[in-house]
């Protein structure tokens, strides 16, 4: 599997973690009229377990994205919108929907890597959170300097 496929599997895990349990039951109109290539997206695997730790990491990283990327990823993976509905709701040309979702996935992967690197750094240095690590150095906040190097 390529890195993109592995990360998409992680996004699907995250979406299953945050999606309401009855979002798309087999009795909904959307499920019944979905084309065969879309049915795999709507079908839940009953035996699959959700990796909660990874899903929570992705949830924390999700807030680092722009609002448009968050909306695209949430509509595609959590709400399970079709390409046509994605085009209408997000005001994107029909042919560009997949390209925009892939670009949002790449930015999401970068955000996840940044957040996991920050948390790994915090564990190595013994601090509890990235904010504590930032407060330790000189950080400008509204014109005031705080931290170790503050006058």
Buried (B, 14 or more C-beta within 10 A) or exposed (E): EEEEEEBBEBBBBBBBBBBEEEBBEEEEEBBEEBEEEBEEBBEEEEEEEBBEEBBEBBEBBBEBBEEEBBBBBBBBBBBBBBBEBBBEEBEBEEEEBEEBBEEBBEBBBEBBEEBBEBBEEBEEEEBEEBEEBBBEEEBEEEEEEEEEEEE
